[in-house]
Amino acid sequence: MKTFEDKMHRLEEIIEMLQSPQTGLKESVKLFEEGRKLADELYAELNKAQEKIELLTVKDNEPEYTDFVGTGGIDE
């Protein structure tokens, strides 16, 4: 089974091929279908990860949302 990262990499390749003037209509449609399927799979994986994170951060039956600023997150 492909990892999330493998799927993202393939989707990036598809986008590059779709932007190329060398890619014909028939191939473009085929690539679009593959890309759409990958995008749906990636979206589902992200939603599943978000649900798991929310489940793990529930406190007193209420979601506890954490601000990652100042904790070494992406804003630092």
TIZATOR-621228 format. One record per residue: residue number from 1; residue in one letter; x, y, z of N, C-alpha, C, CB in turn. Coordinates in Angstrom, 3 decimals. Each point is the difference from the previous one (the first is absolute). Glycine has a CB too. Example, Ala and Ser with C-alpha at 12.3 -4.5 7.8 and 13.67 -1.06 7.14 Angstrom:
2
{1, "A", {13.190, -5.690, 7.800}, {-0.890, 1.190, 0.000}, {0.900, 1.200, 0.000}, {-1.892, -1.173, 1.246}}
{2, "S", {1.542, 2.223, -1.966}, {0.820, 1.190, 0.060}, {-0.770, 1.090, 0.730}, {1.184, -0.628, -2.145}}
END
This chain:
76
{1, "M", {0.842, -1.182, 0.000}, {-0.842, 1.182, 0.000}, {0.893, 1.253, 0.000}, {-1.854, -1.259, 1.230}}
{2, "K", {1.482, 2.226, -1.985}, {0.761, 1.242, -0.080}, {-0.232, 0.852, 1.243}, {-0.148, -0.068, -2.507}}
{3, "T", {1.197, 0.769, 2.900}, {-0.115, 0.901, 1.141}, {-0.650, 1.314, -0.438}, {2.041, -1.051, 1.069}}
{4, "F", {-2.410, 1.846, -0.095}, {-0.555, 1.320, -0.261}, {0.985, 0.807, -0.846}, {-1.305, -0.071, 2.173}}
{5, "E", {2.574, -0.003, -1.797}, {1.030, 0.758, -0.709}, {0.158, -0.472, -1.442}, {1.175, 0.357, 2.172}}
{6, "D", {-1.258, -1.674, -2.387}, {0.079, -0.544, -1.363}, {-1.149, 0.533, -0.858}, {1.119, -2.082, 0.886}}
{7, "K", {-2.293, 2.114, -0.295}, {-1.176, 0.493, -0.727}, {0.143, 1.485, -0.327}, {-1.423, -1.723, 1.149}}
{8, "M", {1.946, 2.497, -0.191}, {0.199, 1.431, -0.247}, {1.016, 0.208, -1.124}, {-0.545, 0.507, 2.414}}
{9, "H", {1.602, -1.280, -2.386}, {1.026, 0.116, -1.036}, {-0.599, -0.314, -1.376}, {1.788, -0.636, 1.680}}
{10, "R", {-2.573, -0.432, -1.760}, {-0.626, -0.364, -1.276}, {-0.958, 1.100, -0.464}, {0.203, -2.445, 0.595}}
{11, "L", {-0.951, 3.009, 0.334}, {-0.930, 1.073, -0.357}, {0.773, 1.203, -0.552}, {-1.625, -0.783, 1.782}}
{12, "E", {2.763, 1.104, -1.194}, {0.828, 1.092, -0.502}, {0.506, -0.301, -1.408}, {0.675, 0.553, 2.350}}
{13, "E", {-0.288, -1.810, -2.598}, {0.435, -0.391, -1.343}, {-1.133, 0.175, -1.003}, {1.627, -1.633, 0.997}}
{14, "I", {-2.816, 1.218, -0.619}, {-1.169, 0.109, -0.876}, {-0.269, 1.463, -0.344}, {-0.974, -2.094, 1.013}}
{15, "I", {1.056, 2.955, -0.008}, {-0.240, 1.429, -0.228}, {1.004, 0.553, -1.007}, {-0.918, 0.235, 2.336}}
{16, "E", {2.180, -0.613, -2.173}, {1.028, 0.460, -0.940}, {-0.291, -0.487, -1.414}, {1.678, 0.004, 1.860}}
{17, "M", {-2.083, -1.274, -1.997}, {-0.301, -0.547, -1.326}, {-1.217, 0.686, -0.615}, {0.978, -2.200, 0.703}}
{18, "L", {-1.981, 2.508, 0.107}, {-1.189, 0.678, -0.515}, {0.318, 1.417, -0.470}, {-1.406, -1.377, 1.538}}
{19, "Q", {2.412, 1.992, -0.942}, {0.382, 1.355, -0.391}, {0.880, 0.026, -1.244}, {-0.163, 0.654, 2.385}}
{20, "S", {0.662, -1.811, -2.777}, {0.881, -0.084, -1.159}, {-0.796, 0.073, -1.302}, {1.615, -1.365, 1.350}}
{21, "P", {-1.156, 2.171, -2.307}, {-0.678, 0.050, -1.293}, {0.178, -1.289, -0.813}, {0.335, 2.470, 0.012}}
{22, "Q", {0.609, -3.331, 0.398}, {0.231, -1.265, -0.706}, {-1.053, -1.058, 0.343}, {2.442, 0.524, -0.010}}
{23, "T", {-3.179, -0.326, 1.076}, {-0.994, -0.988, 0.414}, {-1.271, 0.183, -0.815}, {0.968, -0.064, 2.328}}
{24, "G", {-1.355, -0.994, -3.036}, {-1.187, 0.053, -0.841}, {-1.289, -0.086, 0.806}, {1.329, -1.027, -1.818}}
{25, "L", {-2.438, 1.236, 1.130}, {-1.306, 0.018, 0.649}, {-0.325, -1.336, 0.657}, {-0.753, 1.692, -1.663}}
{26, "K", {0.946, -2.780, 0.938}, {-0.341, -1.320, 0.535}, {0.819, -0.303, 1.260}, {-0.580, -0.788, -2.328}}
{27, "E", {1.878, 1.064, 2.258}, {0.871, -0.218, 1.157}, {-0.365, 0.945, 1.142}, {1.841, -0.754, -1.535}}
{28, "S", {-2.213, 1.986, 1.206}, {-0.397, 0.972, 1.024}, {-1.226, -0.478, 0.772}, {0.941, 1.840, -1.413}}
{29, "V", {-1.911, -2.387, 0.703}, {-1.215, -0.494, 0.653}, {0.352, -1.167, 0.930}, {-1.409, 0.725, -1.989}}
{30, "K", {2.255, -1.613, 1.502}, {0.440, -1.146, 0.799}, {0.737, 0.464, 1.261}, {0.173, -1.387, -2.100}}
{31, "L", {0.731, 2.347, 1.937}, {0.738, 0.546, 1.125}, {-0.916, 0.726, 0.979}, {1.994, 0.214, -1.473}}
{32, "F", {-2.956, 0.536, 0.934}, {-0.949, 0.700, 0.852}, {-0.775, -0.981, 0.876}, {-0.189, 1.811, -1.724}}
{33, "E", {-0.262, -2.908, 1.126}, {-0.742, -1.015, 0.756}, {0.872, -0.588, 1.113}, {-1.366, -0.535, -2.055}}
{34, "E", {2.611, 0.223, 1.719}, {0.913, -0.547, 1.014}, {0.252, 1.026, 1.107}, {1.089, -1.451, -1.757}}
{35, "G", {-0.881, 2.698, 1.357}, {0.246, 1.063, 0.970}, {-1.186, 0.237, 0.911}, {1.536, 1.040, -1.621}}
{36, "R", {-2.725, -1.085, 1.045}, {-1.209, 0.206, 0.807}, {-0.146, -1.114, 1.036}, {-1.110, 1.171, -1.941}}
{37, "K", {1.385, -2.400, 1.528}, {-0.081, -1.139, 0.916}, {1.017, 0.160, 1.130}, {-0.778, -1.491, -1.890}}
{38, "L", {2.004, 1.863, 1.536}, {1.027, 0.216, 1.015}, {-0.391, 1.129, 0.952}, {1.734, -0.815, -1.614}}
{39, "A", {-2.250, 1.911, 1.080}, {-0.410, 1.131, 0.830}, {-1.091, -0.421, 0.987}, {0.594, 1.583, -1.869}}
{40, "D", {-1.545, -2.386, 1.412}, {-1.057, -0.492, 0.891}, {0.575, -0.878, 1.108}, {-1.625, 0.091, -1.905}}
{41, "E", {2.574, -0.965, 1.541}, {0.629, -0.870, 0.994}, {0.791, 0.826, 1.023}, {0.135, -1.849, -1.715}}
{42, "L", {0.603, 2.832, 1.244}, {0.785, 0.848, 0.891}, {-0.901, 0.794, 0.933}, {1.786, 0.153, -1.741}}
{43, "Y", {-2.879, 0.367, 1.220}, {-0.956, 0.754, 0.806}, {-0.578, -0.888, 1.104}, {-0.553, 1.452, -1.993}}
{44, "A", {0.214, -2.682, 1.643}, {-0.541, -0.933, 0.981}, {1.032, -0.310, 1.088}, {-1.481, -0.986, -1.778}}
{45, "E", {2.740, 0.809, 1.370}, {1.054, -0.273, 0.981}, {0.198, 1.189, 0.936}, {1.123, -1.524, -1.647}}
{46, "L", {-1.162, 2.733, 1.108}, {0.141, 1.191, 0.841}, {-1.156, 0.121, 0.976}, {1.243, 1.137, -1.839}}
{47, "N", {-2.457, -1.411, 1.381}, {-1.152, 0.059, 0.896}, {0.113, -1.031, 1.109}, {-1.406, 0.819, -1.888}}
{48, "K", {1.859, -2.025, 1.538}, {0.172, -1.053, 0.991}, {1.041, 0.413, 1.044}, {-0.627, -1.730, -1.726}}
{49, "A", {1.714, 2.327, 1.279}, {1.047, 0.463, 0.915}, {-0.533, 1.103, 0.913}, {1.758, -0.596, -1.704}}
{50, "Q", {-2.544, 1.507, 1.146}, {-0.575, 1.082, 0.793}, {-0.932, -0.556, 1.064}, {0.181, 1.547, -1.962}}
{51, "E", {-1.023, -2.514, 1.590}, {-0.914, -0.613, 0.965}, {0.778, -0.687, 1.115}, {-1.706, -0.322, -1.814}}
{52, "K", {2.792, -0.342, 1.471}, {0.806, -0.682, 1.000}, {0.641, 1.006, 0.953}, {0.436, -1.864, -1.628}}
{53, "I", {0.075, 2.962, 1.078}, {0.600, 1.038, 0.839}, {-1.042, 0.586, 0.938}, {1.667, 0.524, -1.803}}
{54, "E", {-2.864, -0.243, 1.279}, {-1.055, 0.549, 0.842}, {-0.400, -0.992, 1.086}, {-0.818, 1.369, -1.933}}
{55, "L", {0.775, -2.638, 1.590}, {-0.333, -1.029, 0.973}, {1.051, -0.063, 1.103}, {-1.182, -1.298, -1.790}}
{56, "L", {2.434, 1.440, 1.414}, {1.087, -0.066, 0.968}, {0.115, 1.249, 0.866}, {1.178, -1.479, -1.581}}
{57, "T", {-1.806, 2.572, 1.167}, {0.101, 1.246, 0.751}, {-1.294, 0.371, 0.705}, {1.702, 0.744, -1.622}}
{58, "V", {-2.585, -1.711, 1.808}, {-1.249, 0.266, 0.713}, {0.286, 0.023, 1.505}, {-1.374, -1.098, -1.852}}
{59, "K", {0.859, 2.112, 2.517}, {0.178, 0.144, 1.444}, {-1.359, 0.346, 0.601}, {2.435, 0.755, -0.255}}
{60, "D", {-2.871, -1.531, 1.229}, {-1.310, 0.214, 0.635}, {-1.120, 0.026, -1.026}, {1.120, 1.279, 1.823}}
{61, "N", {-1.079, -2.221, -2.760}, {-1.003, -0.135, -1.064}, {-0.104, 1.214, -0.904}, {-1.234, -1.483, 1.506}}
{62, "E", {2.226, 2.340, -1.490}, {0.037, 1.165, -0.880}, {1.332, -0.005, -0.742}, {-1.525, 1.338, 1.548}}
{63, "P", {1.505, -1.056, -2.824}, {1.272, 0.064, -0.723}, {0.892, 1.089, 0.596}, {-1.133, -0.824, -2.102}}
{64, "E", {2.382, 0.511, 2.252}, {0.958, 0.970, 0.494}, {0.907, 0.375, -1.153}, {-0.093, -0.931, 2.362}}
{65, "Y", {-0.072, 2.123, -2.877}, {0.780, 0.452, -1.146}, {1.254, 0.685, 0.501}, {-2.079, 0.266, -1.403}}
{66, "T", {3.191, -0.616, 0.803}, {1.286, 0.509, 0.427}, {0.555, 0.943, -1.045}, {0.420, -2.085, 1.310}}
{67, "D", {0.043, 3.226, -0.862}, {0.671, 0.955, -0.875}, {1.472, -0.398, -0.045}, {-1.658, 1.889, 0.547}}
{68, "F", {2.158, -2.246, -1.727}, {1.361, -0.487, -0.119}, {1.032, 1.117, -0.079}, {-0.917, -1.989, -1.124}}
{69, "V", {0.508, 3.233, 1.111}, {0.938, 1.112, -0.031}, {0.771, 0.002, 1.319}, {-1.510, 1.364, -1.549}}
{70, "G", {2.834, -1.305, 1.452}, {0.837, 0.022, 1.200}, {0.341, -1.372, 0.535}, {-1.016, 2.148, 0.531}}
{71, "T", {0.591, -3.193, -1.230}, {0.304, -1.357, 0.458}, {0.882, -0.734, -0.982}, {-2.157, -0.048, 1.206}}
{72, "G", {2.855, 0.801, -2.052}, {0.858, -0.640, -0.995}, {-0.755, -0.427, -1.240}, {1.435, -0.763, 1.841}}
{73, "G", {-2.648, 1.282, -2.007}, {-0.815, -0.341, -1.158}, {0.476, 0.697, -1.256}, {-1.916, -0.349, 1.515}}
{74, "I", {1.090, 0.361, -2.516}, {0.389, 0.521, -1.303}, {0.157, 1.517, -0.020}, {-1.166, -1.927, -1.007}}
{75, "D", {0.626, 2.622, 2.021}, {0.113, 1.451, 0.018}, {1.348, 0.481, 0.548}, {-2.470, 0.105, 0.275}}
{76, "E", {3.275, -1.030, 0.200}, {1.291, 0.398, 0.556}, {1.106, -0.295, -0.965}, {-0.842, -0.403, 2.282}}
END
